[in-house]
Amino acid sequence: MSNLSVNAIRFLGIDAIEKSKSGHPGVVMGAAPMAYDLFSKQMRITPEHPNWINRDRFILSAGHGSMLLYALLHLSGFSDVSMDQIKNFRQWGSKTPGHPEFGHTAGVDTTTGPLGQGISTATGFAQAERFLAAKYNRPDFNIFDHYTYVICGDGDLMEGVSAEAASYAGLQKLDKLIVLYDSNDINLDGETKDSFTEDVRARYQAYGWHTDLVTEGTDLAAIDAAIEKAKKAGKPSLIEVKTVIGYGSPNKQGTNGVHGAPLGAEEAEATRKNLAWDYAPFEIPQEVYDDFKVNVAERGKAAYEAWAKLVEDYKVAHPDLAQEVAAIIEGRELAELKEADFPAHEAGFSQATRNSSQDALNAAAKVLPTFLGGSADLAHSNMTYIKEDGLQDDAHRLNRNIQFGVREFAMGTILNGMAAHGGLRVYGGTFFVFSDYVKAAVRLSALQGLPVTYVFTHDSIAVGEDGPTHEPIEHLAGLRAMPNLNVFRPADARETQAAWYLALTSQSTPSALVLTRQNLTVEEGTDFKKVAKGAYVVYEAAGFDRILLASGSEVNLAVAAAKELETQGIKVRVVSVPSTELFDAQDAAYKEEILPNAIRRRLAVEMGATQSWYKYVGLDGKVLGIDRFGASAPAPKVMAEYGFTVENLVELAKGL
């Protein structure tokens, strides 16, 4: 029976890829045995409750092999992946896109495809499980008790982010993270020996992982025994499984020719004969469905029902905790954040927005019990420390400060895993210029609709002496170009509190908070509630005929320039634009109210690339920005040399 089921996985992959005329059959054919063992013997999942919080998680880090996952979900009875959807692989509107997409297909635990990110995200899943277990489990009540399983390939382990995350996972001793390494010695371009020759298991041992080797990738008993051993290891585990890419293909197995292209009709038929698969395309014998029903669906259903009974008993034994657990199970917030939970500030109060951010973060931490995060070795510069807690590690699992180390990219992937797991609100910080290092993970936050909060400080040329390597220029424009990401650049303490409130109440959009190192003064006109509109009037002279637009630290500058212009008889409106995304989402009437079409004299001011602003100033307006790299000098000198002075703004506004 097991061999029949393994071949069913293989041929669902072969047939779907053949029909779509694109895809990656090699990994499906080679990794089918380990995937079958994982689903039929180890994993606890149930198609009836695909979002069960205590299910085991499966991450196909080698996401190009998506038909492996879709075949498993179909055979296991997940309704999203019907045979019609299998036949519609990689087609418009299907539930079976080219790479697995979280939130699109039930049973897909995270979006994968960009190599290295799947295995790294898995680290976040495992850490989320550990935190929730430490917080809510009680003797005889293991409400959170599940594993995170990964199938990865050579390409995943070449990507630097997987090394970052593996080092971190080993340090944290995340013992419920088990990785099956599909080791087939083939890359897309050829053999791995041409680019990848280190002893992978030795490297992972150095990271603090348990490692094992299964020499024959079709040996189900050996694979299962290795997984059982890994469960007892007390540390994360990497099991190298030696496989043959495209197993069963007489002419292409073991070559890169089967990595990223259909077998072709002739070779598909030859593979059928070679593996004695006497069934037509997309024909699956009933015995296979029966096997998956008993060993996956029914076994998972029994595990779910036992857990559900445990939860009911938990409500009686621990009624206070049970209310929070119920919210996590149902996907609700554990507490409601309100404006009153955040510090209020009077006009004239002066503080760097990174410090205002720390005030907001700590205020939120008092309300939200599962709010946690940290920084990439910059917590005391990013101001991202929850003051009432210490650092989280294996011995202090309930602490809410995470030291990610100098691993910006892995930090983002780990945060994505925590957010996708459910039950947590998470954040991570670094310098804004290093948002480049984490941007690929930010993109997957946005693509998956995960409300991760990214804290980016030292936001402009005001970094000063550190010079152009540390002075962000193009970064605001780059992040603003990303779909489903809210970028906040608050003007002062008030706007910073509002930005955090909006970030932490977002349900399906991540947020980037772009913050200053230098002090900013709270303006009379800034407004917590109006930040939600993305842009609003902070200063205005009656009868204005010019508009200054600014974000962040430049709002202070724009208001000062407007007041000076008023002494010269020129009347100006100043618009703070903390979030272009939120402003763009407003209706036409509000946009006209803030930026009246009749007022064409417009000047936008921001210490970054200019391209974000032309849609607001139009052909008649101007932008004072920076379209070259920064320089090393004290901040006031750099800003003056680049034209960010009241005097220059006054002259530019007068010249409109």
N, C-alpha and C positions, 0 to 999 in steps of 0.2 A: 504493500500500500504506500509506504513512504516514497519509494522510487517513482511510483505513478504520480503522486502529488508533486514531487519535485519537478518531474518532467512537465506536468500541467503548468507550473509556474513558468518554466522555460518557454513553452510553446505559446502561451498567452502573450508573452513578450515578443517572441519571433513573429507571430501572426499580426499583432497590432502594429508593430514597427514596419512590417512588410506592407500592410494596407496603407499606412500613412506615408510610406516612402521616405521616412526619416526617423531617426532615433538611435539608441545605443544598445544593441542586443548583447554585446559581449559580457557586461557585468551581470545582466539578468541570467544568462546561461551559466556563468561561472559561480555566482554567489547564491543561486537558488537553494542549494542544500542547507547552507548556514541560515538563510532566511526562513526556510521551512522549519528547521529545528527551533529557531527562536520563537516563531509564532505558535507552533503546535505543542511545544514542551515547556517553554519558559514564560512567555509574556502573558500578562493578565489584561485582556481588553474585551470589550463587549460591543458588538455592532448596535445593540439596542440603546446603549448609553455611550456614544462616541466621545463625549466630553467629560466623562467620569473623572473627577479630580484625582482619584487614587489609582488610576490605570497606570500600567507601565508605559513609558514613552519609547517610541521607536523613531530614530532619526536616520534617514538615508542620506548620509553626508555626500556620498557620490550621487548627487541628485540627477545627473544625466541618465542614470539607470532607473528613471521613474517608473517604467513599466514593471520593474520588480515589485515596487510598493503597490502599484495599482492591481497587479495580479493577486498579491496577498490580500488586499482589502476586498477585492471581488470574491475570491474564494471563501473568505471569512464571513461574508454576508453583509458587508457595508452597502447600504442601499444607494449611496451616492455613486458607487462604482459598479453599475450594472454592465451586462455584456454589451449593451448598446453604447455605453460610455467607453468601454474597452475598444470597441470598433471605431470610436470617434477620437481616438488618441491623437493629440496634437492639433485638433481641429478647432475652429472658432466656436466659442461658447461651451466647449466640453468640460466635464469635471476631471478630465485626464490631460492637463496641459503638459508641455514638454518637460518641465521640471515641477516637482511637487510644490503646491502653494497653500500655505496655512490660511485657514478661513475660507478657502474656496472649495475644498474637498474634505468631507468628514473622514477622519482617520489620519489625516496629515497633520503631524504635530508641530512642524516648523517648515518654513520655506527653505529649500536647499537648491544648490546648483552652483553658486559661486564657491569654488572648492576651498576647503578649510573652514568655512563658516559653520557647517553642520556640526562637526565634531566639537567646535568651540562653543557653539550655542548649547550643546548637550551639557557642557560644564555648568551653565547657568541653570538648566533644568535640575541637575543633581543638587546644586547648592540650594535651590528653592525648596526642594523636598526636604533637605536636611534642616533648614530653618523652620519650616512649618511643623515638622515632626518634633523638633525640640520645643517649640512653643506650645503645641496643642496636644501631643500624645501624653498619655498618662498610663500607669501600670495597668495592663490588660486592655488598653484602649489605643492600639496603633492605628489611628485614623489616617495618618499620612505614612505610608510604608510601601514605596514602589521604586522600581529601578528605571534607569535611563539607558537604553541600548542603542548602539550606533553600528551601522555598517559603513566603513570608509574605505577609500582606495589609496593607491600610492600618491595620486595627485593631491589628495587632502593633506597628506603628511609632508609633502614638499612645501606647501604654502606656509609662510612664516606665522600666520595667525594661529595655526594648530599647535605650533611649538610654544607660543605665548600661553595659550590656554592650557596645554598639557602641563607646563611647568607650574602654573597656578593651581590646577586640579590636584597635582601631586602634593604641593605644599598644604593644600586644604584637606587632604586625605578623603576625597569624595568617593567613598567606597561603594556607592550605588551607581557608579558610572562604569559601564562595561562596553568596550569597543571591540568589535570584530573587524579585523583588518583584512580586507580582500587583497591578498598579496599575490598578484599574477605576473609581475615583472614586465608589464606592458604599459606604455604611455600612448597617447594619441599619435605622437610622432615616431614611435618606434619602441625600442626596449629601454627599460628603466636604467639599465647599466650605463647608458650614455649620459645620464643626468642625475643619478640618485643611487649612491653606492654604500651609504653608511649602514651600520647595523642598527636597524630601527628599534628592535627590542632592547638593545643595550642603552640606546638613547632614552627610551621611556623608563627603563630601570633607574637611570640617573635622575629622571624627573621625580622619582618616588612612586612609580607605578608597579603593580604586579604584572608580569608578562608571562605568556605561554605560547606554545607553537603547536599547531595542528598541521601535520605534514601532508595530509591528503584531504582536500576540500570536499570530497564526497563522503567522508567518513562521519556519518551523523552521530554515532555513539561517541566518537572522540570529541566532536564539537560540543556536544551536550555535556560531557564530562568536564571539559575546559571551562564552560560557563558555570557549572556547579562549583568548581574550584575557585573561580573568580569571586563568587558570592561570599566566600569565606575569607577572602584575602585581607580585608580591613583597609584597603586602599583602592584607588581606581585601577582598572584592569585593561590591558591591551592583549587581545588574543590574535596572533598572526595565523591566518588560515591560508595555506598555500593552495591556490586555485588555478584553473586553466581558463583564461578568458575565451568566451565563445565555446565553452565545453560542448562537445558533441558534433560540432561542425567539421566534417571530414577534411575540408580544404582550407579553412580559415581559423580554426581554433589555435590559440597560442600566438596569434599575430595581431598587429594593430589594425589590420584590415577589418576586423570584426568589432572594433571599438565604437565607431561613430557613424555607421552606415548599415542599412538593411542587409541581410544575408543575400538577397536576391532570390527569385522564385526557384531557380535550379538548386542553389545551395540549401535553401529551406527544405526542399523535398529530400535532398540527400541527408540532411540532418534528421528528418523524420525516420528515414530508413535506418540510419545509424543508431538512433536511440529507441528503435522499435516503437515509435509513436504512431499507432494505426488509427489516427483520428483526423478528420477534416479540419481545416482552419477554424478556430474558435469553438471547436467541439470539445467539451470537457466531460469525461465519464462521471456518472452519478457517484461512483465510489469516492472520487476526489472531493466532491461537495460534502459527502457524508463524513469523510475524514476531517475536513475543516470544521464542520458543524459540531462534531463531538469534541475535537481536541483544541479548538479555538473558541468558537461561539459559546458552546454549552459550558465549557470549563471557565470561560470568562464570566458568563452569566452567574454561575455558582459563586465565583469569587465576589462579584458585585453584590449579590444578595446577602452574603455573609457580612460584607462590609456595611451594607445599609442597615442590617440588624445591629451591628456594632455601634453605628451612629445613633440609632434610636436609644440604645442603652446608655450611651455617652450623655445624651440630653438629660437623663435622669441623674446620672452620677456627677456630672459637671455642667449644671445648667447655665452658669455664667459664660464659660468658655464656649459652650455649645452654640450660643447666639453668634459668636464670631465665626465659628466653624460653618454654621449654616449659611452665613453670608458668602464665605469663600466657595462653598459647594455650589451655591446658586449664582456665583459670578457677580455679586453685589459688593459695593464698597462697605468696609467695616464701620466707617463713621463718615458723617457728612461734614465736609469743610465749609466754613463760612468766612466772609470778609472779616468778621469780628475776631476770628482766630489769629489774624495776622497783625503785626505792629502797625500803629498809625503814626504819622509824622506831620509835624507842623511845617508850614512854609519857612524856608531859611535853614532847616536842618541839613547838615552836610555830611555825606558819607559815600564811600565808594560803593558802587552797586554790587560788587562781590561781597562786601560786608552786609549790605542789605539782604542779599540772597541768603547768607548764613542765618540771619535773623528769621527769615521766612521759612527756611528749611527746618530750623529747630522748632518753630511754632507748629509747623505741620507734623513734625515727629511726635509732638505731645498729643495730637489728635488721632493720628493713623498708626495703629500698633504694628502693622506689617509694612511700614515705609522704611526703606533702607537703601544704602548705596555707598559710594566712596569716590575715589579719585585715582588717577594714574600717577601715584607718587607725588601728588601736589595738593593734598588735602588742606594744608595750612596756607597755601597760596590761593587755591580756588575757594577757600572757606566752605568746604563741603563736609564738615565734621559734625555729627550729632553729639552734642556736648555731654549728654547724660549717659552715653554708652561708650564702651571700649571697642577694640578691634575684634571682628569676628574671625574665628579659626575653629579647628576641630575641637579644641577644649573649651571654647566660649561661643557656642553655636547660636546663642540668642542675641549677641551683640550686633548692632545694626550698622557699624562702620566697616567698610570693606577696603582693605589695602590691595588694590589691583596691581601695584608695582608699575614699572615703566612698560606698560602693555596696553596702549590706547585701543588698538584694534580689538584685542581680546576682551577688554573691558566692555566694549560695545556689544560684542557677540554674547558675552555672559549675561549682560543686562537684558538682551533680547530673549535669552532662554528663561530667565527669571520671569519676565513679563508674560511670555507665552505659556509658561507653566500655569499661571493663575494664582491669585491670592496675595500678590505683592504689588506695591508701588515702588519703582526703583529709579535711581538717578546715578549719573557718573560725571566726573569732571576732568578737564584738562585745560591747558592754555588754548585760546582760540586758534592760534596758528597751527596747532597740532590736531585740529579737527580734521585735517587732511588724513591723518593716520587712522581715524575712526570712521571716516565718511562712508566706507562700504558697509559698515554695520548700521550706521544711521539710515542708509538707504533701505536696508532690510527691515529696520524698525518701521519706516514709512510704508513700505510695500506690504507688510503684514498687518498694519494698523495697530501697532503696539505702542501704548502711550508712555514710552520711556522719556525721561527728562535728561537732557544733556546740558551740563553747566560749563560754558566756555568763557573763561576770564582773560584779562589782559588783551582787551578787544581791539586795539588800534595802535597807531604810531605813538600814542602816549606811553607805550612801553618804554620808549626812549633809549636809554643807553644800551640795552640788549641788541638793538640794531635790526636790520632788515630780516634776519633769519627768524626773529621772534615777533615781527610786526605784521599782523594779518592785513592783507590788501584785498585780494579777490574772494575771500572766504564768505563774506556776507552774500555777495551776488551768487556764489556757487550754491550755498545752502538755500537761498530763496528760490533758486531754480528747481529745487527738488519737490516733486508732488507730495502732497499729504504730510508736510512738515511745517509746523508753526515756528517761525524764527522771531524771537523777542529780543529787542535791544532797548531796554528800559532807560528812561531819561533820569530817573532819580529813585529814591527809596520807595515812594508810593507806587510807581509803575512796576518796580521789582516785586513788591508784594503781590500785586495783581497778576503779574506774569506767572509767578509760582502757583497762585490760586488757579489760573486757567490751565496751566500744565497738569496740575494734580487732579483736576476735574475732567480733563479730556478723556474720552473713552476709546478713541480709535485713531488718534493722531499724536505722534511724538512731538516733543518741543525742544528747541535749542534756545537757551538763555545766554545772551551775549553781554558780558558784564565788564565793567571798568575796574582798573586798579586805582585810579585817581578819584578823589572826592568829587561828588556832584551835589549841587544845592537843590533842595526841593523847591520847585516853582509853585507860585500861588495857584496856577491853573491846572496843574496835573491832577488826575482823577482816577482812583482805583477802578471804578465801574466802567469808565469810558475806554480803558485799555482794551476791553473786549471788542470794541469797534475797530481796533487796529490803528486808527488815526483820529485825531480830534483837535479842536482849537484850544491852545493853552494860553495864548495872549492875543489881544486884538485892539487896535485903535479904531474908533468909530470912523466910518467912511474910508476904510482901507482900500488901496488900489494895488497892493502887492502882497504876495504870499511867500513866506519862508517855510520850507518843510525841513524837518530834521529828525534824527533818531539819536538815542543815547546821549552821550556827553555833549553833542552838538546842539541839543535843545537849549541848554544854558547859554551857549554862545549866540544862538539865534534870538533868544529873548533879549539878551543884552544889546544886540545889534538893532533890534526893533525899537527898543527904548531910545537908543541914540538917534535913530532915524526920525523918531517922533519929535525930538528936540529941533530937528532940521526941517520940520514941516512935512515929512513923508510918513504916511500912515500904512502900517503893516499888520497883517495877520500872521501869527506863528502857529503852525500845525505840528504837533508831535506825532511821529509815526512809529510807535513801538513794534508794530507787526504789519508788514505789507500784505501778508496772507489773509489776516483777519479783515483788513480794510478792503481788499479786493473781493471778499465774500459779501460785503454789504450791498444793499440795493442802490439803484441809480439815484434815488432821491437823497439818500444820505451822502453819497459821494458828491452830488451837486451842492449839498449844504456845506460840506467841508471845503471843497475845491470848486467854487462857482466857475462855470464855463466862461463867464464874462471877464473874469480876472485872468489875464494871460501873462502878466508879469509875475513869474514864479522862479524862485531860486531854492534848490535842494542842497542841503549841507550834510555831508557825512564823510568821516575819515576812512574811506574805503573806495573800492572800484565804483565808477559812476553809473554803470549800465542799468542798475535796478531802478533808477529814478526818472528816466526819460519819459516813461509812460505817464508820469504825474506832472512833469513840467512842460511837456510838449515841445514843439519846434521853436516856440517863442521864448522858452525859459532857458535857464542855465543850471548847471550842477557844479558845485564846488566839491570835488572829491579827489581821489588819488588813483591814478592809472599807471603808476610806476612803483618800484619797491621803496621801502623806507630807508632810514639812515640812523646811525648811532650818534646820539647826543642827548643831553637832558631833555625831558619831554617838552617843556615850554619852548625851547629852541627849535625842536623838530616841528612842532605844530605851527610856530610862527613862520618858519621857512616854507612850509607847505601851504601857507595862506589861511590858516585857521585862527584868525584874530577878528575881534570886533571891527577894527578899522577896515580890514579887507572885505568883510561881509557888507559893511555899510557902503563901500564903494561899488561892490558888485550889484547890490540891490538898487542903488541909485542909477546904475547904468542899464537896468532892464528896460 
